């Protein structure tokens, strides 16, 4: 099942154009800090923001201030509406920025006014080209309040329906990975590091000389569909027993344990970065362990590259796609709604309620018996599929075990999210 | 000649569907069958998949009927879920007679006034639970024949989403059975777990299930508040699964094996095995990781209850002298009483179940169903005293009145 094309000259991506764009303040910060050494291809870094001042401080060379006419270069102040207008006003400039790009990586911190509004628009513009678009999006901390959460959720739903891969990184969860007693600033930078590792894994797989090189085609095949769910996980280790330790670190990566990962993923991309001392037997071991741990319906695409600076050190990253949501939505469309079909016949809910003496105002208006609990999620999907078979919005995709039930909001917090994550209680799981 | 009636008490829970068969002969109740099975299609106390849930409930009912070799005449159904809401309504009337003696008509007038409040179309009343009367500001148990000018009566009224209520009814009607009454889970559990004296002293019964935590507060013998927190044992399992990065099954096992509802500093230094059977993939965890995750979740549940009581001006430890009585599947969690007590500031104990029933039936999964049967029995008594056709609320309130 492995699709491994061992290093033809093409796979080094001579003509491949990769662009990494930081969107908004948070996204730009991450891209500023990216260190993509030793990459042999055409990778460019860029930033888009509404805040001219913030952008001026960025060391990047390609920078775009958008919405000057709307904000006078002063940023959105967290106002999503302003963000939308700013993005819309510079749609053309955005189009120019991403013209001719094969792989577009968007890095955005959701929850504010700029990133949340602009990233979906960039994705929309990019969708008209042939580019593969993958977005890394950090989600706000619960302690930042309900508004950023809502904005982030809406924006994520928009993004999800427009990009080939969306990797959500909940800050609440990444805080768990920060050192004990880390400040909030540190916690933010933890998210940055995770994104950097993801971006680095993708680029190095495509552009670095390696033991097993992957070409853009195989990556494109993993991310061929828009929508669905993307899972990203990474683990690394150095020193004695580093292969096993890196595997262990990957398997306990918090991003792979948000409770929403289906048993079987559709396509998996695995990249291994090791030092010159990395042996092919070790790579084989990693490959078999990873494929054993993550079931894939179709392909496992492997890449392994050498980083001369490493010694006895290994980093394993996986990016996986699941089209499950899509499949179930299409199936739903094809079948008559099983719930309607099976609702017991001859029962008038009005009389049932009245028999109980319940005041059944709702049932009195002679509407056909409505199937209760036809979950909103499914309904949403059906509608969306009807409009455009790949373009459904699924804002609930990250809810894991409880995703088919109603939202559980109390004081604007989602009670289905683990309490310890919402309250920033650090859990140390290593003995 | 006493009539025999077979009542099926059905609770469609998040983790279990339980059916109890009770045979009512005159004023006696015999429990003649029980069946509990793993629930499907239910999350957080509400039906999310009507087909699955129906299938499961129907097979449980049929199994119970078969075992007892009888047919159910009428079903009493428990209801829970976050859609349930309650409000306190006060009814007021001026005593009509010139001599100022309260007559039946005044009482009816006050009651009617309290229940006058209309609900939006999408809501359905499930209970009107009567609270004490007051005559010119003085609480009285029975105002009839007493003298005064202004008669007031309060009701704790519970209403639910009409569609969701209709949905659970549909499950039962789908097997061609009539629903005699629908009672919210907290009230059903409370009635069998508390002695009258405990209700009088004030008690908070918390029924922690897999998907919801239902509570009922008794004060001076009356139900003054009920509530549902749509969080239960499933959430604890889910939290552990995410926090420890293990599957749900393993998380559930850890919860039962090593879980505790509160964290202790020494937990940090103690470690436990994931499986403890020397298999590949077994890992060690600090006990503190487990107890911290659970403590955060469990104390949040109790804090929400405390908050809701405080908002209704009903949180006063002095008025909850009996303390907290815990029941439901999740009350099996180690240290749950201690955790409840820490947050709510009153003594807490885990109920051992009603002592007057067979040991099998003392398990938490039958508590609510037993309560339903209790109402099926007492409901019968009161309807015979009141021959007029009554709906569920009036019947229930009359129970509470004479109970």
Interface residues (C-beta under 8 A of the other chain):
Chain A: X173 X176 X251 X252 X253 X254 X256 X257 X258 X259 X338 X339 X342 X343 X344 X347 X349 X352 X353 X355 X356 X357 X358 X359 X360 X361 X362 X363 X370 X371 X372 X373 X375 X400 X401 X402 X404 X405 X406 X408 X410 X415 X416 X418 X419 X420 X421 X423 X425 X427 X428 X429 X430 X431
Chain B: X43 X44 X46 X47 X48 X49 X50 X51 X54 X82 X119 X121 X122 X124 X125 X126 X162 X163 X164 X165 X166 X167 X169 X170 X173 X174 X178 X179 X181 X182 X229 X230 X231 X234 X235 X238 X239 X241 X242 X243 X244 X245 X246 X248 X268 X271 X284 X285 X286 X288 X289 X292 X293 X296 X297 X300 X304 X390 X391 X392 X393 X394
